[in-house]
Structure formats: C-alpha cells, structure tokens
Amino acid sequence: MKYFKVTFTVHPCNETITDVISALTAEIGFESFVECEKGVDAYIQQSLFDENALKTVIAEFPISDTDITYTITEPEDKDWNEEWEKNFFQPIVIGDRCVIHSTFHKDYPKAKYDIVINPQMAFGTGHHETTSSVIEELLNTELKGKSVLDMGCGTSILAILASMRGADPVTAIDIDDWCVNNSSDNIALNNINNITVELGDASLLKGRKPFDVVIANINRNILLNDMETYAGCMHPGSEIIMSGFYIQDIPVIREKAESLGMEYLHSREKNKWVAVKLVMK
C-alpha cells in the first residue's frame, strides 16, 4: 500500500492547532500523525488522497489567525522496525497489566499480558491515546469465551490482547492489505491461533452472527457511517468500544448509538482523545 506524507507547517505552532489539524484531516482519510518541529506529519493512502478536500480543510480552519502550509512527499521504502527502534517505538506499559514491545527490545518491564508488535509502518504500536485507552477498556472488560470483532485492526494489537484475555473467536478487519499482512505476522509472533484477519470494510459484516464485543478504533466520520452496520452484528448485551475521536465528538457519537438501541456506559479521556463504551439494550 503506497502512502503520501503531508507535512503541515503551522504558525503559531502549538498542541491545540496540531490536534485540530489531525482531527480534521482524519475526517478526509488521513490515518496517522507524528508531531514535528514546526507542525505535524500526516500519512494517507495515495488512493484516498484528495488535495481539493485538503485545501478546503485549510481554507475553513476554525482557529483564526493560523497560517498553515503543507508539502507532499512519498515516504521511501525503508526498514520501519529500524526506524521505530531509532526514533519512536519504545516499550510501553498500560494499566500495569499489559506491556507492548518489539522483538528488538531486550530490556522491558514484565506484565501479565506481554504483547510483541513489529510494526511494518508507523502506525498502531499502542502509544497513541486512542489505542492505549481502548487497551485499558479491554483490561477492564470480561472477555473470556466471548466473540470479539476488531474493526480497523491495524497491527491487531487490540485483537491480540482480547485473545490473551480469553476471547474466542476473534475477527480482525482492515481495509489496508499492509495492515492485514502485518496483523498476521504479529498474531504469529504472539502464538495466537484463534484470530481471523480479513481485508475489507464494514460491508464484510453483513449477514454475520452477532459478536459479544465490538472494537472500532477508527475516526468519527467512519464510525458514524458504519455504526448501523456494527449494530446489525450485535445482540442484546453486546458491548461496543469506540475510539478515534475527540471529547467534543461524544454527543454526536452517543446520539447515533442511542438511536440504534445502544446505552451509553462511560468514556475514557486522554489528551482530549476519548474512548466510549456502550451496550446494546
């Protein structure tokens, strides 16, 4: 899967502005964001890139007196594991119960759930607030013997944790063939044998038996668009954990979910990003 890297240079440069850029560009297909010295680097699949939509986002940027420029490059092929080892990916412990590390890490904390992840692209290691929030939700959700769906699985870190906590079977779905291949590798690294990885979108869910737990860590617009499909593969008592959006987006997410028969339970917030948990009535 080929990507573009769009580097946004902003003035003034602060966390609020880069967060808003990330949120707005996520709505037009951007998948991953890394802060840089003068702004933020954002990644998008080349097949999804619409420069006119990007120009509209900048023209309608809601924070006044903000100057935004951007450059577009195509990331070179490289050893992403080496890049993460050198620059980004360090072992992480979540909830004192889950440690996430790569095969190149030799010294890392011990925890009950030890997950090995070798990212093939710069996405989905558990460091982002949305991923870590969903992990904390999974650590506090009864999963033993339950069927779990992980939509937009990325590296399948969430599916792997669900399996480790007793979920069976687990289905992981992503639209990116790179993520599907990386998921398969990571599942094998963790000696998991009950996760099925599939390439596609929410249309794959039609006609499926209901899942006990649904995980969807994507972005606000996709969640709103696909939530009816998620609801169609849930039964009374099924739980859903959604993330990939900001705290100010909770009302619209909640309204849509409640219109589909779900009951809001609670939310978990980190640096303005949130995960929400609901149950089908």
C-alpha positions as CSV (number, residue, x, y, z in Angstrom):
1,M,0.0,0.0,0.0
2,K,1.5,3.3,-1.1
3,Y,1.3,6.4,1.2
4,F,1.7,10.1,1.0
5,K,3.3,12.0,3.8
6,V,1.9,15.5,4.1
7,T,4.0,17.8,6.3
8,F,1.9,20.7,7.8
9,T,3.9,23.8,8.9
10,V,1.8,26.0,11.1
11,H,2.1,29.3,12.8
12,P,1.6,29.7,15.7
13,C,2.6,26.1,16.4
14,N,1.0,24.6,19.5
15,E,-0.7,21.4,20.6
16,T,-4.2,22.7,20.1
17,I,-3.6,23.6,16.5
18,T,-1.8,20.4,15.6
19,D,-4.6,18.4,17.3
20,V,-7.3,20.2,15.3
21,I,-5.3,19.6,12.1
22,S,-5.1,15.9,12.9
23,A,-8.8,15.7,13.7
24,L,-9.9,17.5,10.6
25,T,-7.6,15.6,8.2
26,A,-8.6,12.3,9.8
27,E,-12.1,13.0,8.5
28,I,-10.8,13.1,4.9
29,G,-8.8,9.8,5.2
30,F,-5.5,10.6,6.9
31,E,-4.5,7.7,9.2
32,S,-1.5,8.6,11.3
33,F,0.1,11.7,12.7
34,V,3.5,12.5,14.1
35,E,4.4,15.9,15.6
36,C,7.4,17.6,14.1
37,E,9.3,20.7,14.9
38,K,7.0,23.2,13.1
39,G,3.8,21.2,12.9
40,V,2.7,17.7,12.1
41,D,3.4,15.0,9.6
42,A,0.3,13.2,8.4
43,Y,0.0,10.0,6.4
44,I,-2.7,8.9,4.0
45,Q,-3.1,6.1,1.4
46,Q,-2.4,7.5,-2.0
47,S,-5.7,6.1,-3.3
48,L,-7.6,8.1,-0.8
49,F,-5.8,11.4,-1.2
50,D,-7.9,14.3,-2.3
51,E,-6.0,17.5,-2.5
52,N,-9.1,19.6,-3.1
53,A,-10.6,18.3,0.2
54,L,-7.3,19.1,1.9
55,K,-7.4,22.7,0.6
56,T,-11.0,23.0,1.9
57,V,-9.9,21.9,5.4
58,I,-7.2,24.6,5.4
59,A,-9.4,27.3,4.0
60,E,-12.1,26.6,6.6
61,F,-9.8,26.0,9.5
62,P,-11.7,27.0,12.6
63,I,-8.9,28.7,14.6
64,S,-8.4,32.3,13.4
65,D,-5.0,33.8,12.7
66,T,-3.5,30.5,11.9
67,D,-1.1,30.2,9.0
68,I,-0.9,26.6,7.5
69,T,1.2,25.5,4.6
70,Y,2.0,21.9,3.5
71,T,4.3,19.8,1.4
72,I,3.5,16.4,0.0
73,T,6.2,13.6,-0.3
74,E,6.1,9.9,-0.8
75,P,7.8,8.0,2.0
76,E,10.8,6.0,0.8
77,D,10.8,2.2,1.3
78,K,12.8,1.5,4.5
79,D,13.0,-0.8,7.4
80,W,10.2,0.5,9.6
81,N,11.2,-1.6,12.5
82,E,14.6,0.0,12.5
83,E,13.0,3.5,12.2
84,W,10.8,2.8,15.2
85,E,13.8,1.4,17.2
86,K,15.8,4.6,16.5
87,N,13.1,7.2,16.8
88,F,9.7,6.3,18.1
89,F,8.8,2.8,19.4
90,Q,9.8,2.2,22.9
91,P,8.2,-0.4,25.2
92,I,5.0,0.8,26.8
93,V,3.2,-0.5,29.9
94,I,-0.6,0.1,30.1
95,G,-2.5,-0.2,33.4
96,D,0.4,-2.1,35.0
97,R,-1.0,-5.2,33.4
98,C,0.0,-5.0,29.7
99,V,3.4,-4.5,28.2
100,I,3.9,-3.9,24.5
101,H,7.3,-4.2,22.9
102,S,9.0,-5.4,19.8
103,T,11.4,-8.2,19.1
104,F,14.4,-5.8,19.1
105,H,13.7,-4.7,22.7
106,K,15.8,-6.6,25.2
107,D,15.1,-4.8,28.4
108,Y,11.4,-4.1,29.1
109,P,9.0,-4.3,32.1
110,K,7.2,-7.5,32.8
111,A,3.4,-7.7,32.9
112,K,0.6,-10.3,32.8
113,Y,-0.1,-9.6,29.2
114,D,3.1,-9.5,27.1
115,I,2.4,-8.4,23.5
116,V,5.0,-8.4,20.8
117,I,4.5,-6.0,17.9
118,N,6.7,-5.5,14.9
119,P,5.1,-2.5,13.0
120,Q,5.7,-2.5,9.2
121,M,4.5,1.1,9.1
122,A,4.5,3.9,11.6
123,F,1.0,3.1,12.9
124,G,-0.6,1.1,15.8
125,T,2.0,0.4,18.5
126,G,-0.2,1.4,21.4
127,H,1.4,4.7,22.1
128,H,-1.4,6.8,20.7
129,E,-4.0,7.9,23.3
130,T,-6.9,6.2,21.5
131,T,-5.1,2.8,21.3
132,S,-4.0,2.9,24.9
133,S,-7.5,4.0,26.1
134,V,-9.1,1.0,24.3
135,I,-6.5,-1.3,25.8
136,E,-7.4,0.0,29.2
137,E,-11.1,-0.7,28.4
138,L,-10.3,-4.2,27.3
139,L,-8.3,-4.8,30.5
140,N,-11.4,-4.0,32.4
141,T,-13.9,-5.9,30.3
142,E,-14.9,-9.5,30.8
143,L,-13.8,-11.3,27.6
144,K,-13.4,-14.9,28.5
145,G,-15.3,-17.1,26.0
146,K,-16.7,-14.1,24.2
147,S,-16.6,-13.4,20.4
148,V,-14.8,-10.2,19.6
149,L,-14.7,-8.0,16.4
150,D,-11.8,-5.6,15.9
151,M,-12.7,-3.2,13.1
152,G,-9.8,-1.2,11.6
153,C,-7.4,-3.6,13.3
154,G,-4.1,-2.0,12.2
155,T,-1.4,-4.1,13.8
156,S,-4.1,-6.2,15.6
157,I,-2.7,-5.2,18.9
158,L,-6.3,-5.0,20.3
159,A,-7.4,-8.3,18.8
160,I,-4.3,-10.0,20.3
161,L,-5.0,-8.6,23.8
162,A,-8.6,-9.7,23.5
163,S,-7.4,-13.2,22.7
164,M,-4.9,-13.2,25.5
165,R,-7.8,-12.3,27.9
166,G,-9.8,-15.3,26.8
167,A,-11.9,-14.0,23.9
168,D,-12.7,-16.7,21.4
169,P,-13.1,-16.4,18.5
170,V,-11.7,-13.1,17.4
171,T,-12.2,-11.4,14.0
172,A,-9.9,-8.6,12.8
173,I,-10.7,-6.5,9.7
174,D,-8.8,-3.7,8.0
175,I,-9.1,-2.0,4.6
176,D,-5.3,-1.9,4.2
177,D,-3.6,-5.0,2.9
178,W,-0.3,-3.9,4.6
179,C,-2.2,-3.9,7.9
180,V,-3.6,-7.3,7.2
181,N,-0.2,-8.8,6.4
182,N,1.4,-7.1,9.5
183,S,-1.5,-8.4,11.6
184,S,-0.9,-11.9,10.5
185,D,2.8,-11.6,11.4
186,N,2.1,-10.1,14.8
187,I,-0.5,-12.8,15.6
188,A,2.0,-15.5,14.8
189,L,4.7,-13.7,16.9
190,N,2.3,-14.0,19.9
191,N,1.4,-17.6,19.2
192,I,-2.3,-16.8,18.8
193,N,-4.4,-19.3,16.9
194,N,-7.9,-18.0,17.2
195,I,-7.8,-14.7,15.3
196,T,-9.1,-14.5,11.7
197,V,-7.8,-11.5,9.8
198,E,-9.8,-10.2,6.8
199,L,-9.2,-7.5,4.2
200,G,-12.2,-5.2,3.7
201,D,-14.6,-2.7,5.3
202,A,-17.8,-2.8,7.2
203,S,-19.6,-4.4,4.2
204,L,-17.9,-7.7,5.3
205,L,-20.2,-7.7,8.4
206,K,-23.5,-8.2,6.6
207,G,-25.0,-11.5,7.5
208,R,-22.5,-12.3,10.2
209,K,-23.6,-13.8,13.5
210,P,-23.6,-11.3,16.4
211,F,-20.4,-10.5,18.3
212,D,-20.3,-10.2,22.0
213,V,-17.8,-7.4,21.9
214,V,-17.1,-4.9,19.1
215,I,-14.0,-2.7,19.0
216,A,-13.8,0.2,16.5
217,N,-10.8,2.5,16.8
218,I,-11.1,4.4,13.6
219,N,-12.3,8.0,13.3
220,R,-15.5,9.9,13.9
221,N,-16.9,10.0,10.3
222,I,-16.3,6.3,9.6
223,L,-17.8,5.4,13.0
224,L,-20.9,7.5,12.2
225,N,-21.2,6.0,8.7
226,D,-20.7,2.4,9.8
227,M,-22.4,2.3,13.2
228,E,-25.6,0.9,11.9
229,T,-23.7,-2.0,10.4
230,Y,-22.0,-2.6,13.7
231,A,-25.4,-2.6,15.4
232,G,-26.6,-5.2,13.0
233,C,-24.0,-7.6,14.2
234,M,-24.7,-7.1,17.9
235,H,-27.2,-8.8,20.2
236,P,-28.8,-7.5,23.4
237,G,-25.9,-7.3,25.9
238,S,-23.2,-6.9,23.2
239,E,-20.7,-4.2,24.2
240,I,-19.0,-1.8,21.8
241,I,-15.9,0.2,22.5
242,M,-15.3,3.1,20.0
243,S,-12.4,5.5,19.8
244,G,-10.5,7.7,17.3
245,F,-12.2,11.0,18.0
246,Y,-12.2,13.9,20.4
247,I,-14.1,14.6,23.6
248,Q,-16.2,17.2,21.8
249,D,-17.4,14.5,19.4
250,I,-19.0,12.4,22.2
251,P,-22.5,13.9,21.8
252,V,-22.9,13.1,18.1
253,I,-21.4,9.6,18.6
254,R,-23.7,9.0,21.5
255,E,-26.8,10.3,19.7
256,K,-26.2,8.0,16.8
257,A,-25.5,5.0,19.0
258,E,-28.6,5.6,21.1
259,S,-30.8,5.9,18.0
260,L,-29.6,2.4,17.2
261,G,-30.7,1.0,20.5
262,M,-27.4,1.3,22.5
263,E,-27.0,2.5,26.0
264,Y,-24.1,4.8,26.8
265,L,-22.0,3.5,29.8
266,H,-18.9,5.7,30.1
267,S,-16.0,7.4,28.4
268,R,-12.2,7.5,29.0
269,E,-10.2,10.6,28.0
270,K,-6.5,11.2,27.3
271,N,-5.2,14.5,26.0
272,K,-8.7,15.3,24.5
273,W,-8.9,11.9,22.7
274,V,-11.6,9.6,24.0
275,A,-12.9,6.0,24.0
276,V,-16.5,5.4,24.7
277,K,-18.2,2.2,25.8
278,L,-21.8,1.3,25.1
279,V,-24.1,-1.7,25.4
280,M,-26.9,-2.9,23.1
281,K,-30.2,-2.9,25.0
